[in-house]
Amino acid sequence: MLSDPIDSPTSAPTRRPSSPAPTQPILEVIDATHAYDGVVALENVTVTAAPGEFLTILGESGSGKTTLLRLISGLEKPYRIGALRLGGVDVREVPAFLRDCTTVFQNYALFPHLTVGANVEYGLKVRGIAAAERRTRARQALELVQLADMYDRKIHQLSGGQRQRVALARALVPQPAILLLDEPLGALDEKLRVDMQVELLELQKRLGMTFIYITHSQEEALTMSDRIILMRKGKIEQEGPPTTIFDRPVSSFAARFMGVENCFDAELTGVSGSDALIRVGDHHLIGRWSGRKPPKAGAKVAVGIRAERLRLARAAPTGPDLNVLPCRGGGAIYKGKYLDRAVETDVAPMKARIWDASAADGEPSCVWWRKDDCIVMEP
Ligand SMILES: Nc1ncnc2c1ncn2[C@@H]1O[C@H](COP(=O)(O)OP(=O)(O)OP(=O)(O)O)[C@@H](O)[C@H]1O
């Protein structure tokens, strides 16, 4: 159940400072909670972004990503929020079209009966900009997305990728401080999506603009972001740079979402420096703690190992930093660039990734992995 909403500010929105301090976040969403008809979509979420940052909101369907974006853009009024500032300005009472941010939607949201130029000019028109300036700026925005020669085309005469570029130009033309992108590449095919990822990233760096980017694709998030916020059921599960989210997931949820193939439950038997000592059945293993709270002996934990870090061997290797489990060979799954080998162990079924298919011959008797590659986290 939600408690009563905090009153919205009654005073007029403060004016934007002429030049915010360089260290000041350009976006501050403090303690936001939102619900639709009693269904909580966002719960006590705090998100900040630095000027020029590429921040990705990652999460499965229904985790609250779009709701967060709609609160920032002003398309949704939050049920309760501690603060919402863009460039240091409190925008809780500022209507969407006056906020210093624009949105690119997955379905483009273009006017199909208007020309490319008229679509791009639209955002300037609602801001009361004169026709001549609108045209000049729209042309410049279309140049940025490589559609300068399509000004007079109708939207229905464009491909999906071209429509997405028009939507991007339309969002860029008012020169907002922040661009909000809601799964902007979701409707494009794989090849075009990858090309557009590169293009978007180049554009963001060139313009030095802050991008808040929504996706459910971990690969897209890892490729593009300076920082990732992983959402789960309306809350933040983990945030950090791509390498941290990839290598050091805090929980089995984060690990599975980020594609860690081998996950199983265990008991923490002790902690020694950064080493986490764990037990699964009769097997004692060693790994690195990556959970949020300090680990406690006796706690139930989850263990994760990426398939590419798991090795198969015919004879067990030895070493203080190695984990070894006997295994029974399973089938190989051909994946083109690599081979996945599924094996059974006493602990769990495991998958090892083999990049050199010629090295996959023979029956392994054990799997092994280094302690640094053994992620010990919250269950
Ligand atoms: N207009 C609405 N009315 C009622 N419930 C809604 C509405 N919009 C979203 N929800 C619910 O709020 C929760 C969060 O939805 P939201 O769209 O923010 O998630 P999301 O992570 O963006 O999902 P997706 O990736 O599928 O777009 C979900 O349970 C969703 O069903």
The ligand as an SDF file (V2000), in Angstrom:
LIG
                    3D

 31 33  0  0  0  0  0  0  0  0999 V2000
   -1.3050    3.4490  -18.1840 N   0  0  0  0  0  0  0  0  0  0  0  0
   -1.1680    2.4040  -17.3480 C   0  0  0  0  0  0  0  0  0  0  0  0
   -2.2190    1.9390  -16.6390 N   0  0  0  0  0  0  0  0  0  0  0  0
   -2.0950    0.9010  -15.7800 C   0  0  0  0  0  0  0  0  0  0  0  0
   -0.9200    0.2630  -15.5460 N   0  0  0  0  0  0  0  0  0  0  0  0
    0.1780    0.6670  -16.2350 C   0  0  0  0  0  0  0  0  0  0  0  0
    0.1020    1.7550  -17.1730 C   0  0  0  0  0  0  0  0  0  0  0  0
    1.3460    1.9390  -17.6850 N   0  0  0  0  0  0  0  0  0  0  0  0
    2.1470    1.0160  -17.1100 C   0  0  0  0  0  0  0  0  0  0  0  0
    1.4490    0.2490  -16.2320 N   0  0  0  0  0  0  0  0  0  0  0  0
    1.9840   -0.8310  -15.3930 C   0  0  0  0  0  0  0  0  0  0  0  0
    3.0720   -0.3080  -14.6510 O   0  0  0  0  0  0  0  0  0  0  0  0
    4.1450   -1.2330  -14.5930 C   0  0  0  0  0  0  0  0  0  0  0  0
    5.4100   -0.6170  -15.1810 C   0  0  0  0  0  0  0  0  0  0  0  0
    5.1740   -0.3480  -16.5500 O   0  0  0  0  0  0  0  0  0  0  0  0
    6.2370    0.3690  -17.4900 P   0  0  0  0  0  0  0  0  0  0  0  0
    5.6050    0.5980  -18.8210 O   0  0  0  0  0  0  0  0  0  0  0  0
    6.8170    1.5320  -16.8030 O   0  0  0  0  0  0  0  0  0  0  0  0
    7.3490   -0.7730  -17.5950 O   0  0  0  0  0  0  0  0  0  0  0  0
    8.4960   -0.9760  -18.6730 P   0  0  0  0  0  0  0  0  0  0  0  0
    9.6620   -1.4930  -17.9200 O   0  0  0  0  0  0  0  0  0  0  0  0
    8.6870    0.2660  -19.4660 O   0  0  0  0  0  0  0  0  0  0  0  0
    7.8930   -2.1130  -19.5910 O   0  0  0  0  0  0  0  0  0  0  0  0
    8.0790   -2.3540  -21.1950 P   0  0  0  0  0  0  0  0  0  0  0  0
    9.5200   -2.6840  -21.4090 O   0  0  0  0  0  0  0  0  0  0  0  0
    7.1640   -3.4920  -21.4750 O   0  0  0  0  0  0  0  0  0  0  0  0
    7.6660   -1.0680  -21.8700 O   0  0  0  0  0  0  0  0  0  0  0  0
    3.6590   -2.4850  -15.3010 C   0  0  0  0  0  0  0  0  0  0  0  0
    3.1320   -3.3680  -14.3500 O   0  0  0  0  0  0  0  0  0  0  0  0
    2.5690   -1.9640  -16.2250 C   0  0  0  0  0  0  0  0  0  0  0  0
    1.6060   -2.9600  -16.4700 O   0  0  0  0  0  0  0  0  0  0  0  0
  1  2  1  0
  2  3  1  0
  2  7  2  0
  3  4  2  0
  4  5  1  0
  5  6  2  0
  6  7  1  0
  6 10  1  0
  7  8  1  0
  8  9  2  0
  9 10  1  0
 10 11  1  0
 11 12  1  0
 11 30  1  0
 12 13  1  0
 13 14  1  0
 13 28  1  0
 14 15  1  0
 15 16  1  0
 16 17  2  0
 16 18  1  0
 16 19  1  0
 19 20  1  0
 20 21  2  0
 20 22  1  0
 20 23  1  0
 23 24  1  0
 24 25  2  0
 24 26  1  0
 24 27  1  0
 28 29  1  0
 28 30  1  0
 30 31  1  0
M  END
$$$$
